[in-house]
Amino acid sequence: MQVLTAKDLHERMNQTNEYLIVDIREPYECQIGRIDSIHIPMGELISRQDELPDDKKIVLMCKSGKRAEAAANLLITEFNKCNIYMLEGGITAWRDTVNPDLKID
């Protein structure tokens, strides 16, 4: 699994459209604050993995990075997905590094 910092992901997303952020937080968490992403709750990720395009770099994001790391490991080891990344520190790191006005709590 590859790890991206919020700063690196933000810079790369400004340069290319090859990244897709997948927010795996629960719906109530997403209602508080979101960034440009698609929402697939962690509990639905396996049953909806066909929604993850093979031609994009898939960046899994949760609040702190713990759930994203577990989900990324599962997709890589059990389903042979090779285009999986995780956002280090999750949306909390995004707020701290990229958008301090983002509400996440």
Residue, then its C-alpha position, 0 to 999 in steps of 0.5 A: m500500500q502506498v501512503l500519501t500526505a494531504k499536502d502531496l495529494h492536494e498538489r498532485m490533484n491540482q496537476t492531474n486527474e488520475y486520483l480518486i478519493v474514496d471517503i470510507r467514513e460513515p454517513y453521519e461523519c460525511q454530513i459534518g464535512r467533506i472534500d471532493s470525493i466519492h462516498i462508500p462507507m467502509g462496511e460497503l466497500i467490498s460489496r461496492q468495489d466494482e465502483l473503484p475504477d482500475d484506471k485511477k489511483i484510489v485514495l482511501m480516506c477516513k477521519s484519522g487514517k486507521r480505517a483507511e489503512a485496514a481497508a487498503n490492506l484488505l483490498i490489496t491482499e484479498f482482492n489484488k487491487c494494485n492501485i490503492y493508496m491511503l491518505e495519511g492522517g485522514i481528513t483530519a490531516w487534510r484540514d490541518t494541512v490544506n483547508p483549516d476551515l473544514k469542519i470535521d467534528 
